Amino acid sequence: MPDNLSLRSLLVDAAERGIAYREAGAARRVAPSPEAVAAATKFIEPMPDIGADEKHVLAMLDEVGSPATVMMTGPRYFGFVIGGSLPVTVATNWLTTAWDQNVGMHEVTPITSTLELVAMDWMIDLFGLPAGTAASFVTGATIANFTALAAARNRVYSDIGWNVEADGLIGAPPVTLIVSEESHPTVFKSLGLLGFGRNRVVRAPVDGQGRIDASRFPAVKGPTIICTQAGNVNTGAFDPIADICDVAKPKGAWVHVDGAFGLWAAASADRSHLCSGFAAADSWATDAHKWLNVPYDSGIAFVRDTAALKSAMSITAEYLMTETRFRNPSDFTPELSRRARGVDVWAALKSLGKQGVAAMIDRCCSHARRFAAGFEEAGFDVLNDVVLNQVLVSFGDDATNRKIIDEIQKDGTCWCGVTVWQKKTAMRISVCNWSTSADDVDRSLEAIIRIAREHCS
Ligand SMILES: Cc1ncc(COP(=O)(O)O)c(C=O)c1O
C-alpha cells in the first residue's frame, strides 16, 4: 500500500514533469514527430499480473506519452476551437484533483458547490443574462446543449399539459424544432439523445456567413423549440437572435443559444454588440475549456426557467441528501457524481477579472484579423468576415488545400485543420489560446505562406 512518502514523491514527480512539459510547450513542434507517435505502441501490452512500480508508471507515461501528444496547450495550436488552460486553472485543477470531491450534493462538499455558485453568478453578470438564471457545470457544450434542451423539452411539454419526464415521448403531442441549417452537429446529436430525432427538424436558411436569415425564418406555430447560434464554428458569425426572440417569444416558443465560444464575446466592450438582445432567450450553452482557457472538460448550460431545468434533472432517493435548503448541484446536471469542474472556472474568473477576460477575448480577435490581413496580403482568399476569432482561408482547389494543410501539420510550426465551407474546402484557424502572441501569428503566417507557395500550382 502506498505510504505518505511515496505519495509526496509521486506527486512532486508528476508536478515537475507537468511543469517541464508546459515550459517546453511554446518551443516544441506542435504535431508530434512520427517516431514519437510510433513509440506509443509500447503501451499496447496484455494487462500485467503483477502491478508496476508507481514511479515507473508515471515515468513511462511522461517519457513515451508526452512526446506523442499534440501540443494543444501551446500558442500556435489553431485547430478546432481549443483553449490552452491558463496556468492558474491547471494549478487549481491539480489541487481539486487532490481534494477529489464528488460535487453531487452540497452538504457533502459545501466548498466546491459554493465556488460553483460564485462562478455561476459571475458568468451570469459577465454575459448579461437574466437574474435568477440557473447554471449546470457539465463536460462541454455538447452536454450543455443537451441539458438546456432537456429543460426546453420539459417546459414546452408542460405548457401543453404533458409530463414528458414521467410519460416520455411515445404518444406525446408533436413539438416543432426549428434549427439553423448551420447548427453545430452537437445540437442535432442532443436532439437525438432527447428522443426528438436528429432529422425531425425544420431548418432555418442561412446567409453566406452561416447566420440565420431572419427574413426567411420559418413560421412559428404551436409548441416550438428554436436552436440558434452565437459563433459559427467555421466563420464565427452570430445568428440574429434578438430578431428571432422578438418573433418567437410572444408565441411561447423556447429560444436556445449555442454559444460554445461566441458567448464570451459578451465580455468584451468591443464585441458585446454581437450578443445584444441575447438575454431575451431562454437558455444558453457555452464552454469554459474553449475561450476561458480552463482544462478539459468544462462546459456550462444556463437556463432562465430554473424549475424546468430542475424538473428535467433532479432525482431523489432515501440515501441521498437531496432534501436540503442549499442549491444541490446534481439537481441541475445529467450526472449525479462528478468532479469539481466549476472550481477551475472560478479560478480563471477570479484571476482574470472582467478586464482580463475582455483582454483575452480582444487579443484573440485581433490575432485572427492579423492572420486574415497576412493571407490577403499574400494573395490568398479569406472566405469569412473575421468578426471574432475564426478565419477561413483557401489556397486554391480542394486537392491543393488538403495537400497544403497536410504539409502545414507535418511541418510542426503550427497546427490548423481542414473544413468545407459552403461547398469550398478551406483551412480553419481558431485563435483561442491565452498565450498566443503577435509573434506566434507572424511565425505561423510565415510557415503557412511558405508551404502554400511551394504547393500552389
Ligand atoms: C458552436 C459549437 N457548439 C458546440 C460545440 C461542441 O463543444 P464540445 O466539444 O465542447 O462539446 C462546438 C465545438 O467546437 C461548437 O463550436
The ligand as an SDF file (V2000), in Angstrom:
LIG
                    3D

 16 16  0  0  0  0  0  0  0  0999 V2000
  -20.8690   26.1350  -31.7790 C   0  0  0  0  0  0  0  0  0  0  0  0
  -20.4160   24.8660  -31.0980 C   0  0  0  0  0  0  0  0  0  0  0  0
  -21.2970   24.1290  -30.4020 N   0  0  0  0  0  0  0  0  0  0  0  0
  -20.9450   23.0080  -29.7720 C   0  0  0  0  0  0  0  0  0  0  0  0
  -19.6420   22.5490  -29.8000 C   0  0  0  0  0  0  0  0  0  0  0  0
  -19.2660   21.2730  -29.0790 C   0  0  0  0  0  0  0  0  0  0  0  0
  -18.4660   21.5770  -27.9830 O   0  0  0  0  0  0  0  0  0  0  0  0
  -17.7790   20.4440  -27.0850 P   0  0  0  0  0  0  0  0  0  0  0  0
  -16.8400   19.7210  -27.9990 O   0  0  0  0  0  0  0  0  0  0  0  0
  -17.1100   21.2060  -26.0080 O   0  0  0  0  0  0  0  0  0  0  0  0
  -18.8520   19.5390  -26.5710 O   0  0  0  0  0  0  0  0  0  0  0  0
  -18.6800   23.2710  -30.5110 C   0  0  0  0  0  0  0  0  0  0  0  0
  -17.2890   22.8100  -30.6100 C   0  0  0  0  0  0  0  0  0  0  0  0
  -16.4500   23.3930  -31.2500 O   0  0  0  0  0  0  0  0  0  0  0  0
  -19.0690   24.4810  -31.1570 C   0  0  0  0  0  0  0  0  0  0  0  0
  -18.1940   25.2440  -31.8230 O   0  0  0  0  0  0  0  0  0  0  0  0
  1  2  1  0
  2  3  1  0
  2 15  2  0
  3  4  2  0
  4  5  1  0
  5  6  1  0
  5 12  2  0
  6  7  1  0
  7  8  1  0
  8  9  2  0
  8 10  1  0
  8 11  1  0
 12 13  1  0
 12 15  1  0
 13 14  2  0
 15 16  1  0
M  END
$$$$
